[in-house]
Amino acid sequence: MNKHLKNLAYEINSFKKWANEVNDKSKEWETDYLQWDRIYLAINEVLRNVPLMNWSKMITNCCFIHWQETMKLKMFYSHLLITQRR
């Protein structure tokens, strides 16, 4: 796994560790996570530097399934579109 994929996996796992310690998971609890910028930067690095065919199953699942469960999918797709237009 290259450094960009490793970094994204690390950031996602950091979020998961944080989420496991959250007791009150009421409306939009994930917005309290203070490291979203690190996740977005890691996603940008993967999108810019790693061909989709090289993504591991774990990264694909983390990027799409995990995001779908924890964030509004619309926000993620908007971010992808903005990134691809640059």
Backbone as ProteinMPNN parsed JSONL, in Angstrom:
{"seq_chain_A": "MNKHLKNLAYEINSFKKWANEVNDKSKEWETDYLQWDRIYLAINEVLRNVPLMNWSKMITNCCFIHWQETMKLKMFYSHLLITQRR", "coords_chain_A": {"N_chain_A": [[0.866, -1.176, 0.0], [0.627, 2.186, -0.88], [2.048, 5.361, 0.316], [0.027, 7.338, 0.402], [-2.403, 5.945, 0.521], [-1.96, 4.58, 2.909], [-1.866, 6.717, 4.693], [-4.497, 7.715, 4.488], [-5.923, 5.497, 5.455], [-4.945, 5.495, 8.071], [-5.966, 7.973, 9.04], [-8.732, 7.521, 8.861], [-8.991, 5.381, 10.612], [-8.241, 6.697, 12.933], [-10.425, 8.397, 13.269], [-12.398, 6.434, 13.699], [-11.526, 5.317, 16.125], [-11.845, 7.529, 17.804], [-14.628, 7.859, 17.526], [-15.581, 5.549, 18.739], [-15.297, 6.178, 21.369], [-17.14, 8.088, 21.879], [-19.92, 8.907, 23.701], [-22.466, 10.095, 23.537], [-24.255, 9.886, 20.868], [-26.011, 11.55, 19.366], [-27.921, 13.67, 17.164], [-25.93, 14.569, 14.439], [-23.439, 14.09, 15.697], [-20.892, 13.49, 14.839], [-19.804, 15.822, 13.907], [-18.421, 16.977, 15.918], [-15.896, 16.018, 15.852], [-12.57, 16.941, 15.617], [-10.695, 16.71, 13.622], [-11.369, 16.666, 10.902], [-10.271, 18.044, 8.771], [-7.83, 16.787, 8.335], [-8.664, 14.31, 7.403], [-9.972, 15.07, 5.024], [-7.786, 16.157, 3.61], [-6.233, 13.849, 3.334], [-7.938, 12.296, 1.734], [-7.966, 13.909, -0.554], [-5.294, 13.632, -1.359], [-5.213, 10.913, -2.042], [-7.105, 10.884, -4.131], [-5.809, 12.503, -5.987], [-3.371, 11.226, -6.473], [-3.453, 8.441, -6.613], [-4.4, 5.932, -8.733], [-7.711, 4.748, -9.307], [-7.928, 1.997, -9.735], [-5.918, 1.019, -8.169], [-6.719, 1.233, -5.594], [-7.265, -0.268, -2.491], [-9.52, -2.814, -1.331], [-10.266, -2.314, 1.28], [-9.773, 0.46, 1.566], [-11.538, 1.49, -0.343], [-13.975, 0.643, 0.759], [-13.854, 1.997, 3.222], [-13.823, 4.671, 2.363], [-16.284, 4.991, 1.024], [-18.459, 3.429, 2.214], [-18.117, 3.905, 4.981], [-18.173, 6.722, 5.044], [-20.748, 7.124, 4.098], [-22.25, 6.157, 6.198], [-21.565, 7.822, 8.323], [-21.558, 10.477, 7.608], [-23.253, 12.985, 5.692], [-23.939, 11.799, 2.579], [-24.152, 13.411, 0.39], [-22.503, 15.629, 0.968], [-19.971, 14.447, 0.77], [-19.878, 13.648, -1.946], [-20.052, 16.176, -3.125], [-17.644, 17.253, -2.315], [-15.892, 15.523, -3.676], [-16.524, 16.212, -6.342], [-15.748, 18.904, -6.425], [-13.009, 18.62, -5.971], [-12.24, 17.158, -8.245], [-12.638, 19.015, -10.224], [-10.637, 20.823, -10.026]], "CA_chain_A": [[0.0, 0.0, 0.0], [1.486, 3.368, -0.944], [1.961, 6.271, 1.469], [-1.245, 8.069, 0.403], [-3.426, 5.024, 1.021], [-1.657, 4.336, 4.329], [-2.259, 7.9, 5.443], [-5.958, 7.745, 4.549], [-6.335, 4.437, 6.381], [-4.616, 5.974, 9.41], [-6.917, 9.019, 9.43], [-10.042, 6.903, 9.054], [-8.921, 4.619, 11.857], [-8.232, 7.676, 14.028], [-11.822, 8.785, 13.469], [-13.116, 5.307, 14.284], [-11.141, 5.236, 17.54], [-12.522, 8.641, 18.47], [-16.072, 7.589, 17.514], [-15.863, 4.498, 19.713], [-15.281, 6.767, 22.709], [-18.24, 9.048, 21.988], [-21.071, 8.311, 24.39], [-23.721, 10.689, 23.074], [-24.27, 9.908, 19.408], [-27.257, 12.132, 18.895], [-27.854, 14.364, 15.872], [-24.689, 15.112, 13.893], [-22.388, 13.963, 16.699], [-19.575, 13.404, 14.2], [-19.271, 17.16, 13.644], [-17.547, 17.338, 17.037], [-14.538, 15.534, 15.561], [-11.778, 18.127, 15.273], [-9.653, 16.392, 12.64], [-11.921, 16.45, 9.567], [-9.355, 18.582, 7.767], [-6.823, 15.76, 8.048], [-9.31, 13.297, 6.569], [-10.163, 15.655, 3.694], [-6.475, 16.23, 2.959], [-5.837, 12.487, 2.967], [-8.763, 11.911, 0.581], [-7.46, 14.652, -1.717], [-4.034, 13.021, -1.789], [-5.533, 9.654, -2.729], [-7.757, 11.201, -5.401], [-4.855, 13.109, -6.926], [-2.139, 10.48, -6.682], [-3.616, 6.982, -6.674], [-5.438, 5.501, -9.668], [-8.783, 3.994, -8.659], [-7.662, 0.559, -9.826], [-4.937, 0.659, -7.145], [-7.307, 1.337, -4.263], [-7.553, -1.558, -1.875], [-10.927, -2.985, -0.957], [-10.445, -1.658, 2.575], [-9.851, 1.902, 1.347], [-12.801, 1.753, -1.034], [-15.053, 0.504, 1.746], [-13.752, 3.097, 4.188], [-14.183, 5.932, 1.724], [-17.671, 5.092, 0.621], [-19.409, 2.909, 3.199], [-17.959, 4.626, 6.243], [-18.681, 8.083, 4.859], [-22.206, 7.069, 3.952], [-22.834, 5.916, 7.507], [-21.247, 8.829, 9.333], [-21.754, 11.845, 7.098], [-24.206, 13.097, 4.603], [-23.273, 11.393, 1.347], [-24.149, 14.564, -0.501], [-21.308, 16.419, 1.25], [-18.814, 13.734, 0.241], [-19.886, 13.761, -3.401], [-19.735, 17.563, -3.452], [-16.196, 17.381, -2.127], [-15.264, 14.828, -4.797], [-16.711, 16.995, -7.557], [-14.893, 20.091, -6.324], [-11.624, 18.151, -6.122], [-12.001, 16.75, -9.617], [-12.693, 20.189, -11.118], [-9.385, 21.618, -9.873]], "C_chain_A": [[0.907, 1.232, 0.0], [1.211, 4.332, 0.209], [0.632, 7.025, 1.542], [-2.379, 7.193, 0.949], [-3.215, 4.726, 2.502], [-2.11, 5.52, 5.182], [-3.784, 7.996, 5.568], [-6.475, 6.688, 5.52], [-6.071, 4.862, 7.828], [-5.637, 7.005, 9.9], [-8.31, 8.455, 9.68], [-10.057, 6.102, 10.358], [-8.872, 5.544, 13.073], [-9.654, 8.146, 14.324], [-12.593, 7.664, 14.153], [-12.794, 5.15, 15.768], [-11.844, 6.325, 18.339], [-14.018, 8.334, 18.6], [-16.446, 6.519, 18.534], [-15.928, 5.034, 21.135], [-16.401, 7.785, 22.932], [-19.443, 8.353, 22.61], [-22.396, 8.817, 23.845], [-23.684, 10.836, 21.559], [-25.632, 10.366, 18.911], [-26.982, 12.903, 17.61], [-26.472, 14.948, 15.57], [-23.539, 15.125, 14.893], [-21.003, 13.982, 16.071], [-18.979, 14.774, 13.885], [-18.38, 17.656, 14.783], [-16.112, 16.857, 16.83], [-13.715, 16.702, 15.023], [-10.739, 17.896, 14.178], [-10.201, 16.132, 11.235], [-10.978, 16.965, 8.489], [-8.289, 17.559, 7.386], [-7.404, 14.662, 7.163], [-9.49, 13.831, 5.148], [-8.84, 15.76, 2.934], [-6.015, 14.853, 2.503], [-6.638, 11.987, 1.763], [-8.266, 12.618, -0.676], [-6.176, 14.036, -2.252], [-4.277, 11.711, -2.532], [-6.155, 9.948, -4.088], [-6.768, 11.726, -6.432], [-3.709, 12.181, -7.322], [-2.277, 8.979, -6.852], [-4.724, 6.637, -7.653], [-6.454, 4.604, -8.95], [-8.502, 2.495, -8.668], [-6.658, 0.091, -8.778], [-5.488, 0.769, -5.727], [-7.566, -0.06, -3.735], [-9.046, -1.621, -1.543], [-11.21, -2.265, 0.352], [-10.602, -0.154, 2.397], [-11.165, 2.256, 0.657], [-13.968, 1.677, -0.057], [-15.027, 1.642, 2.746], [-14.239, 4.395, 3.577], [-15.676, 6.044, 1.477], [-18.659, 4.597, 1.677], [-19.315, 3.69, 4.5], [-18.496, 6.051, 6.131], [-20.2, 8.099, 4.777], [-22.869, 6.918, 5.312], [-22.653, 7.087, 8.448], [-21.451, 10.269, 8.889], [-22.846, 11.846, 6.053], [-23.459, 12.788, 3.305], [-23.182, 12.548, 0.358], [-22.907, 15.429, -0.288], [-20.072, 15.766, 0.649], [-18.74, 13.851, -1.278], [-19.578, 15.183, -3.848], [-18.235, 17.782, -3.346], [-15.443, 16.706, -3.282], [-15.35, 15.654, -6.079], [-15.824, 18.236, -7.557], [-13.435, 19.707, -6.562], [-11.314, 17.813, -7.565], [-12.008, 17.925, -10.58], [-11.413, 21.002, -11.071], [-8.313, 21.171, -10.813]], "O_chain_A": [[1.847, 1.312, 0.79], [0.268, 4.146, 0.978], [0.159, 7.323, 2.638], [-3.205, 7.65, 1.739], [-4.179, 4.631, 3.263], [-2.671, 5.338, 6.262], [-4.3, 8.321, 6.637], [-7.37, 6.963, 6.319], [-6.893, 4.609, 8.708], [-6.115, 6.925, 11.032], [-8.991, 8.875, 10.615], [-11.029, 6.148, 11.112], [-9.405, 5.205, 14.13], [-10.042, 8.279, 15.484], [-13.359, 7.914, 15.084], [-13.684, 4.882, 16.575], [-12.373, 6.069, 19.42], [-14.603, 8.529, 19.665], [-17.522, 6.583, 19.13], [-16.541, 4.419, 22.007], [-16.583, 8.281, 24.043], [-19.919, 7.337, 22.105], [-23.346, 8.046, 23.707], [-23.14, 11.808, 21.036], [-26.307, 9.674, 18.149], [-25.899, 12.782, 17.038], [-25.925, 15.722, 16.356], [-22.754, 16.073, 14.928], [-20.044, 14.436, 16.695], [-17.78, 14.882, 13.624], [-17.666, 18.646, 14.626], [-15.212, 17.259, 17.568], [-14.127, 17.373, 14.077], [-9.98, 18.807, 13.847], [-9.554, 15.44, 10.45], [-10.896, 16.382, 7.407], [-7.894, 17.485, 6.223], [-6.722, 14.145, 6.279], [-9.196, 13.132, 4.178], [-8.79, 15.477, 1.737], [-5.47, 14.707, 1.409], [-6.089, 11.333, 0.876], [-8.155, 12.003, -1.737], [-5.993, 13.932, -3.465], [-3.62, 11.431, -3.535], [-5.78, 9.336, -5.088], [-6.884, 11.422, -7.619], [-3.136, 12.339, -8.4], [-1.305, 8.309, -7.203], [-5.877, 7.009, -7.432], [-6.087, 3.801, -8.091], [-8.812, 1.802, -7.699], [-6.553, -1.108, -8.521], [-4.797, 0.433, -4.765], [-8.035, -0.932, -4.467], [-9.73, -0.598, -1.487], [-12.275, -1.671, 0.517], [-11.478, 0.448, 3.017], [-11.828, 3.22, 1.039], [-14.84, 2.545, -0.05], [-16.074, 2.195, 3.082], [-14.988, 5.139, 4.21], [-16.264, 7.101, 1.706], [-19.614, 5.306, 1.995], [-20.336, 4.092, 5.057], [-19.196, 6.526, 7.026], [-20.853, 8.987, 5.325], [-23.932, 7.489, 5.553], [-23.511, 7.326, 9.297], [-21.509, 11.175, 9.72], [-23.293, 10.792, 5.6], [-22.468, 13.44, 2.979], [-22.232, 12.636, -0.42], [-22.319, 15.911, -1.256], [-19.219, 16.449, 0.083], [-17.676, 14.121, -1.835], [-18.905, 15.373, -4.861], [-17.634, 18.429, -4.203], [-14.472, 17.257, -3.8], [-14.369, 15.779, -6.812], [-15.221, 18.574, -8.576], [-12.716, 20.403, -7.28], [-10.238, 18.144, -8.061], [-11.428, 17.829, -11.662], [-11.138, 21.784, -11.981], [-7.216, 21.73, -10.81]]}, "name": "protein", "num_of_chains": 1, "seq": "MNKHLKNLAYEINSFKKWANEVNDKSKEWETDYLQWDRIYLAINEVLRNVPLMNWSKMITNCCFIHWQETMKLKMFYSHLLITQRR"}
